[in-house]
Structure formats: structure tokens, C-alpha cells
Amino acid sequence: MAAICVFCASSRTLDQRWLDLAAATGAELARRGHTLVSGGGCVGMMGALADGARAAGGRTLGIIPQSLVDLEVADLASDELLVTDGMASRKTLMIEKSDAFLTLPGGLGTLDELFEVWTTATLAQHTKPMALVDADGFYRPLVDWLAALADQAFLKPAGLGLLTVADTVPAALDALESQLT
């Protein structure tokens, strides 16, 4: 099927519900026959995501900068682990290797990845579908703020429309799959 890149938190101190969401996301990707493309980490939601995919028989591709490998947070169990020279080249390679993008809850790194992919899509550098999982209203304030940006002409409505917002992982994956076919 498709190579779907998932952006999510790598923090070691997250509530269990977020780790469970990540593991279930990995399993759902595998169940649907997709390859997981991730940031190549073995901690936090990122680690749970990859473990969930592999436990369900899925293939994983991790992309990680050498500086994080040096901190011993690389997902060495990945089916394929690509090491880059920095965060910028990591994002570029993630975009190149992926057919679609799914964003789970996360912090600055997750938002940085989402906005990089979204910005390059608005500039017509790719036409790959993107979905944001607003689990338990996690991203509701951000989505509302982005809509206000569009209302004030800081963001074109067409650009806002490139990002699908879904309440659940299955709904987000359904949306991505429908755009891939």
C-alpha cells in the first residue's frame, strides 16, 4: 500500500493514553498494509508507534539524525533505519520517502514537522495528503487559531483545506487513503 509518515511526541514522560494511541496507530497502519515512516526514535509515542506497527506485522522505516543516534534513542529494531546529518535533512527525507502524513499529539518537534510538510504542500512542492488527529480535542485550540488566520487572510482557505482534521485514527487514515487512490 502506502508509506505513511507519522509525526508524534518522543517525550519519555507522557500519559499512558498517548502511548496507547500511538501503539494502536502503528497497529492500524500495519493492519491496513501500510509502511510506517517515523522519526526513527525508540522512546515516547514514537517508540510505541513503531512497536505497535511491528507487533501487528507491519514494516517500519525510521529516519533519524546522527545527533539522536548518539543519544541512544534510535529505533534499532526498524526494518530500515536511515541516519541523516541533521534535523532539516531528516524532514526532507521523510517527505521524499512518504506518500502521506499523519500527525498525532505532540509538541514543538511534531508541530515543526507538520508545518514543514504543510508549508511545502501550499507551495506546490508536493501533493501528498495530510491528516491531523485531534484526539480528545488535543489540537482544537490550534485548529481554531488556524481558522482565524484564514479569516484574517494570513492563510489562504485553499491552504487550510489541504489538512484534514479527524477525531480518530481510523477516520484520518480513511481520509488519507481516499486521497491516495
C-alpha positions as CSV (number, residue, x, y, z in Angstrom):
1,M,0.0,0.0,0.0
2,A,1.4,3.4,1.0
3,A,4.3,4.7,3.1
4,I,2.6,6.8,5.7
5,C,4.8,9.1,7.8
6,V,3.5,9.7,11.4
7,F,4.6,12.7,13.4
8,C,4.2,12.4,17.2
9,A,5.8,13.1,20.5
10,S,9.0,11.4,21.6
11,S,8.9,12.6,25.3
12,R,9.6,9.8,27.8
13,T,7.1,11.3,30.4
14,L,3.8,11.1,28.6
15,D,0.5,9.9,30.0
16,Q,-0.2,6.3,29.1
17,R,-3.2,7.2,26.9
18,W,-1.0,8.9,24.4
19,L,1.4,5.9,24.3
20,D,-1.7,3.6,23.8
21,L,-2.9,5.9,21.0
22,A,0.5,5.7,19.2
23,A,0.7,1.9,19.6
24,A,-2.9,1.5,18.2
25,T,-2.0,3.8,15.3
26,G,1.0,1.6,14.4
27,A,-1.1,-1.5,14.6
28,E,-3.8,0.1,12.4
29,L,-1.2,1.1,9.8
30,A,0.1,-2.5,9.7
31,R,-3.4,-3.9,9.6
32,R,-4.2,-1.8,6.5
33,G,-0.9,-2.9,4.8
34,H,0.9,0.5,5.1
35,T,4.6,1.0,5.8
36,L,5.2,3.3,8.8
37,V,7.7,6.1,8.2
38,S,8.7,7.7,11.5
39,G,11.4,9.9,13.1
40,G,13.4,6.7,13.9
41,G,13.2,7.1,17.7
42,C,12.5,4.3,20.2
43,V,11.1,6.4,23.0
44,G,7.7,8.0,23.9
45,M,4.9,7.9,21.4
46,M,7.4,7.4,18.5
47,G,8.7,4.2,20.1
48,A,5.2,2.9,20.9
49,L,4.1,3.7,17.4
50,A,6.9,1.6,15.8
51,D,6.5,-1.2,18.3
52,G,2.7,-1.3,17.6
53,A,3.3,-1.5,13.9
54,R,5.9,-4.3,14.2
55,A,3.7,-6.3,16.6
56,A,0.9,-6.3,14.0
57,G,3.3,-7.4,11.3
58,G,4.0,-4.0,9.7
59,R,7.1,-2.7,8.1
60,T,8.9,0.3,9.7
61,L,11.2,2.9,8.2
62,G,12.9,5.2,10.7
63,I,14.7,8.4,9.7
64,I,16.8,9.9,12.5
65,P,19.7,12.5,12.7
66,Q,23.0,11.2,13.9
67,S,22.8,13.5,17.0
68,L,19.8,11.5,18.2
69,V,21.5,8.2,17.4
70,D,24.4,9.4,19.6
71,L,21.9,9.9,22.5
72,E,21.0,6.3,22.2
73,V,17.3,6.9,21.2
74,A,17.4,5.3,17.8
75,D,14.9,2.6,17.0
76,L,17.4,-0.1,16.1
77,A,14.6,-2.6,15.6
78,S,13.4,-0.7,12.5
79,D,13.2,-2.7,9.3
80,E,15.2,0.2,7.8
81,L,16.9,3.0,9.7
82,L,18.2,5.9,7.7
83,V,20.6,8.3,9.5
84,T,20.8,11.9,8.4
85,D,23.3,14.7,9.3
86,G,20.6,16.9,10.9
87,M,17.0,17.7,11.6
88,A,16.5,19.6,8.3
89,S,17.7,16.7,6.2
90,R,15.6,14.4,8.3
91,K,12.4,16.3,7.4
92,T,13.4,16.4,3.7
93,L,14.0,12.7,3.6
94,M,10.7,12.0,5.5
95,I,8.9,14.0,2.8
96,E,10.7,12.2,0.0
97,K,10.1,8.7,1.4
98,S,6.4,9.1,2.3
99,D,3.2,9.0,0.3
100,A,1.0,10.7,3.1
101,F,1.4,12.2,6.5
102,L,-0.5,11.7,9.8
103,T,0.0,13.9,12.8
104,L,-0.7,12.6,16.3
105,P,-0.4,14.7,19.5
106,G,3.0,16.1,20.1
107,G,5.0,19.2,21.0
108,L,7.3,21.6,19.2
109,G,9.1,18.9,17.1
110,T,5.8,17.4,16.0
111,L,4.4,20.8,15.0
112,D,7.7,21.7,13.2
113,E,7.3,18.6,11.1
114,L,3.6,19.2,10.4
115,F,4.2,22.8,9.4
116,E,7.2,21.9,7.2
117,V,5.1,19.3,5.3
118,W,2.1,21.6,5.2
119,T,4.1,24.7,4.0
120,T,5.8,22.7,1.2
121,A,2.3,21.5,0.1
122,T,0.9,25.0,0.0
123,L,3.9,25.9,-2.2
124,A,3.1,23.0,-4.5
125,Q,6.3,21.2,-3.8
126,H,4.3,18.1,-3.2
127,T,0.7,16.9,-3.4
128,K,0.8,14.3,-0.7
129,P,-2.2,14.2,1.7
130,M,-2.0,15.2,5.3
131,A,-4.2,14.5,8.3
132,L,-4.2,15.7,11.9
133,V,-5.7,13.5,14.6
134,D,-7.5,15.7,17.1
135,A,-7.8,13.0,19.7
136,D,-9.7,14.2,22.8
137,G,-9.7,17.8,21.4
138,F,-5.8,17.9,21.7
139,Y,-5.4,20.2,18.6
140,R,-8.8,22.1,18.9
141,P,-7.2,25.4,20.0
142,L,-4.6,25.1,17.2
143,V,-7.3,24.3,14.6
144,D,-9.4,27.3,15.8
145,W,-6.4,29.6,15.7
146,L,-5.6,28.4,12.1
147,A,-9.2,29.1,11.0
148,A,-8.9,32.6,12.5
149,L,-5.7,33.1,10.4
150,A,-7.6,32.2,7.3
151,D,-10.4,34.5,8.3
152,Q,-7.9,37.3,8.6
153,A,-6.2,36.4,5.2
154,F,-2.9,35.3,6.8
155,L,-3.6,31.8,5.5
156,K,-5.4,31.1,2.2
157,P,-8.5,29.0,2.6
158,A,-7.1,26.6,0.0
159,G,-4.0,26.1,2.1
160,L,-6.2,25.4,5.2
161,G,-8.1,22.9,3.1
162,L,-5.0,20.8,2.4
163,L,-5.0,19.5,6.0
164,T,-7.7,17.0,7.0
165,V,-8.7,17.1,10.7
166,A,-10.2,14.0,12.1
167,D,-11.2,12.9,15.6
168,T,-9.9,9.3,15.3
169,V,-7.0,7.5,13.7
170,P,-9.3,5.3,11.5
171,A,-11.1,8.4,10.2
172,A,-7.8,10.1,9.5
173,L,-6.5,7.0,7.7
174,D,-9.7,6.7,5.7
175,A,-9.3,10.3,4.6
176,L,-5.6,9.8,3.6
177,E,-6.4,6.5,1.7
178,S,-9.3,8.2,-0.2
179,Q,-6.8,10.9,-1.4
180,L,-4.2,8.4,-2.4
181,T,-6.4,6.5,-4.8
